Amino acid sequence: MFHRQLQKDIRKQLHRFHDYARLITRHHNEEDVHRFRVSYKKLRALYRMMHYKHHKNGLPEQFKELYTASGTIRDLQLHYKAVSEYCSKHHKAPIIYLNHILTSIAGACTDFDNRYKHCSFSRLSHTITSHIPHTFNKRLQHWKQDNLDAISSSLSTDIDDNAIHEIRKHLKDLLYTRSYIQLSKNDEPAIESIGSYIDYQVLLQLLKANIHYAPAGEQTILKHAMHDWQELMTAKKKEVIKALHTYYPVISEKITDKQYEEP
């Protein structure tokens, strides 16, 4: 049963992955970029799970690079939107700064388009679908337990930004393979809180890296935004830690072999 279900899920994600990549090259739409990234992460999690402890845990390098390129587009698009919305409330649009960000977005889109041309989705599909295992034995058990142990390890120390990123990675892998490992739903608030926190991190990083492109008059309002977003990010980090400690009892659950017996 697991083999047929995994085959179906992987083919669905491969189809979506290719479709959204193609749509990005045509329109560079924000929602298409987001959906492309989600489909990649779902496909990557399934791939890691099915080859866990038996294969290198990753998709081919050119697709990782395509995913990274899509992240640059998304970060810049969200940055442009956040700066525009913040400044519109203060009736001071930083036109020169926003035009610089638009230019950066255009460059990121060109980079994605060029990388897309060197990606063979048909070869990727053949490589993945031809190596789906027919039996899983204790692979699913180890996949779940090792991810949970990694989260527990990160939570047992001070939760710094590196720990937060590491925890999010493991939570996402568990989330996207939930139908195979009977995971509790208590992980979703933690994932949402971490995602929002990281969005503020990226927002501030981009602003700090690009604010010098703005003239002095525009930098004033941008520095106000930086201050306000820094406070929001600090508050969001407290939410993250609270959500993770709420999640902690779930990850201490023990797993039995019986949960993973194949029909």
C-alpha positions in Angstrom: 0.0 0.0 0.0 2.8 2.4 0.9 4.5 1.9 -2.5 1.3 2.7 -4.5 0.5 5.8 -2.3 4.1 7.1 -2.5 4.2 6.6 -6.2 0.9 8.6 -6.6 2.1 11.4 -4.3 5.5 11.7 -5.9 4.0 11.9 -9.4 1.5 14.6 -8.2 4.3 16.7 -6.8 6.5 16.2 -9.8 3.7 17.4 -12.0 3.0 20.5 -9.8 6.7 21.2 -9.5 7.2 21.4 -13.2 4.0 23.3 -13.9 4.8 26.0 -11.4 8.3 26.3 -12.6 7.0 26.8 -16.1 4.5 29.4 -14.9 7.2 31.4 -13.1 9.2 31.7 -16.4 6.1 33.1 -18.0 4.7 35.5 -15.4 7.0 35.6 -12.4 3.8 35.7 -10.3 4.2 35.8 -6.5 1.7 33.0 -5.9 3.3 30.8 -8.5 6.7 31.2 -6.8 5.2 30.3 -3.5 3.5 27.2 -4.8 6.6 26.1 -6.7 8.6 26.3 -3.4 6.0 24.3 -1.5 5.9 21.6 -4.2 9.7 21.4 -4.1 9.7 21.0 -0.3 7.0 18.3 -0.4 8.9 16.4 -3.2 12.2 16.8 -1.3 10.6 15.4 1.9 9.1 12.4 0.2 12.4 11.7 -1.6 14.3 11.9 1.7 11.9 9.7 3.4 11.8 7.0 0.8 15.6 6.8 0.6 16.2 7.4 4.3 19.5 5.8 5.4 19.9 4.2 2.0 20.7 7.1 -0.3 21.9 10.6 -0.4 19.2 12.8 1.0 18.6 15.4 -1.7 17.4 16.1 -5.2 19.8 16.8 -8.0 21.9 19.9 -7.7 20.4 21.9 -10.6 17.0 21.7 -8.9 18.4 22.8 -5.6 19.8 25.8 -7.4 16.5 26.5 -9.1 14.8 26.4 -5.7 17.3 28.8 -4.3 16.8 31.1 -7.2 13.0 31.1 -6.6 13.7 32.0 -2.9 15.6 35.1 -4.0 12.6 36.2 -6.1 10.1 35.5 -3.3 12.2 37.3 -0.7 12.5 40.4 -2.9 8.8 40.3 -3.9 7.7 40.1 -0.2 10.2 42.9 0.7 8.8 45.2 -2.0 5.3 44.5 -0.8 6.1 45.1 2.9 8.0 48.3 2.3 5.2 49.6 0.0 2.5 48.8 2.5 4.4 50.3 5.5 5.3 53.5 3.7 1.8 54.0 2.3 0.5 54.2 5.8 2.8 57.1 6.4 2.1 58.7 3.0 5.8 58.6 2.1 6.6 56.2 -0.8 10.4 55.7 -1.2 10.2 55.7 -5.0 14.0 55.4 -5.7 14.4 52.6 -3.1 11.4 50.6 -4.5 12.6 51.0 -8.0 16.0 49.5 -7.0 14.1 46.5 -5.5 12.1 46.1 -8.7 15.4 46.0 -10.6 16.7 43.4 -8.2 13.5 41.3 -8.7 13.9 41.5 -12.5 17.5 40.3 -12.2 16.4 37.4 -9.9 13.7 36.4 -12.4 16.2 36.3 -15.2 18.5 34.1 -13.1 15.6 31.7 -12.5 14.7 31.6 -16.2 18.3 30.8 -17.2 18.6 28.0 -14.6 15.2 26.6 -15.7 16.6 26.0 -19.2 19.2 23.6 -17.8 16.8 21.5 -15.8 15.5 18.3 -17.2 12.2 17.6 -15.5 11.6 14.4 -17.5 14.9 13.0 -16.3 14.1 14.0 -12.7 10.8 12.2 -12.9 12.4 9.1 -14.3 15.1 9.1 -11.7 12.7 9.4 -8.8 9.8 7.2 -9.9 12.1 4.3 -11.0 13.6 4.0 -7.5 10.6 4.0 -5.3 11.1 1.2 -2.8 8.5 -1.6 -2.6 9.0 -2.3 1.0 9.8 0.1 3.9 10.5 -2.2 6.8 11.5 0.1 9.7 12.5 3.0 7.4 9.4 5.1 8.3 10.0 4.5 11.9 13.6 5.7 11.8 12.6 8.7 9.6 10.1 9.9 12.1 12.1 9.1 15.2 15.3 10.7 13.9 13.5 13.9 13.0 11.9 14.1 16.4 15.2 13.4 18.1 16.8 16.2 16.1 14.1 18.6 17.3 14.4 17.4 20.9 18.2 18.0 20.7 17.7 21.5 19.4 15.1 22.2 22.1 17.4 21.0 24.9 19.7 23.9 24.5 19.2 27.7 24.2 16.9 28.3 21.2 19.0 30.6 19.0 18.4 31.4 15.3 20.4 28.4 14.1 18.3 26.1 16.3 15.1 27.7 15.0 16.1 27.1 11.4 17.1 23.5 12.2 13.9 22.8 14.0 11.8 24.2 11.2 13.6 22.0 8.6 12.7 18.8 10.6 9.2 20.0 11.3 8.6 20.6 7.6 9.9 17.2 6.7 7.5 15.6 9.2 4.6 17.8 8.0 5.0 16.8 4.4 5.2 13.1 5.1 2.5 13.1 7.7 0.2 10.7 5.9 2.9 8.0 6.2 3.9 8.5 9.8 0.7 9.4 11.7 2.1 12.6 13.1 0.1 14.7 15.6 -1.3 18.0 14.2 0.3 20.0 17.1 3.2 20.9 14.9 1.4 23.4 12.7 1.4 26.4 15.2 5.1 26.0 15.6 5.7 25.9 11.9 3.5 29.0 11.3 5.2 31.0 14.1 8.7 30.1 12.8 7.8 31.0 9.3 6.5 34.4 10.3 9.7 35.0 12.4 12.0 34.1 9.6 10.0 36.4 7.2 10.8 39.3 9.5 14.5 38.2 9.6 14.7 38.3 5.8 12.8 41.5 5.6 15.3 43.2 7.9 18.3 41.6 6.3 17.3 42.9 2.9 16.5 46.4 4.2 19.9 46.6 5.9 21.7 45.4 2.8 19.9 47.8 0.4 19.1 50.9 2.4 22.2 52.7 1.1 20.6 52.8 -2.4 17.9 55.1 -1.0 18.6 58.9 -0.8 18.7 60.5 2.6 15.1 61.6 2.5 13.9 58.1 1.9 16.2 56.5 4.5 14.4 58.3 7.3 11.1 56.4 6.7 13.0 53.2 6.0 14.8 53.4 9.3 11.5 53.9 11.1 10.3 50.7 9.3 13.5 48.9 10.4 12.9 49.9 14.0 9.2 48.8 14.0 10.0 45.5 12.3 12.8 44.8 14.7 10.3 45.1 17.6 7.8 42.8 15.8 10.5 40.3 15.1 11.5 40.2 18.8 7.9 39.7 19.8 7.5 37.0 17.2 10.6 35.1 18.5 8.8 34.9 21.9 5.8 33.4 20.1 8.1 30.9 18.4 9.7 29.7 21.7 6.2 29.4 23.3 4.9 27.4 20.3 8.0 25.1 20.4 7.6 24.4 24.1 3.9 23.6 23.5 5.0 21.2 20.8 7.7 19.6 23.0 5.4 17.0 24.7 4.4 15.6 21.3 7.9 14.8 20.2 8.6 12.8 23.3 6.1 10.2 22.2 7.6 6.7 21.7 7.0 4.9 18.4 6.2 1.3 18.1 7.0 -1.0 15.2 3.3 -1.9 15.0 2.5 1.7 13.7 4.4 0.9 10.5 3.3 -2.5 9.6 2.4 -2.6 6.0 -0.9 -4.3 5.0 
